């Protein structure tokens, strides 16, 4: 059974022909998971005096939220902008993961993995979109 987001996407009339909706859904879910992990890690790092990691995680959470929200608005999708955002989100996630891996805390290690998963999902979505052009 399809989830609510996938069902709603199927009802929209935007020109999504050729778009891999499974990859898009996977990417949105990865962005949501990364946003949540990064917000929690940012809070924990703030309390532990790790300012750079806290800020990096907060920025990554914001980027993931924006990426997810853009994918939920297919009526206003511009392919060029979407590709640039996917690339930026993947880069932000990888940079955040690199910062988190410098710390021994479990929350940083978990966040690094979730951020890498999001970067991978964004990159898969970009590959899929390149084949559409």
Buried (B, 14 or more C-beta within 10 A) or exposed (E): EEEEBBEEBEEEEEEBEEBBBEBBBBBBBBBBBBBBBBBBBBBBBBEBEBEEBBBBBBBBBBBBBBBBEBBEEBEEBEEEEBBEBBEBBBEBBBBBBEBBBEBEBEBBBBBBBBBBBBBBBBBBBBEBBEEEE
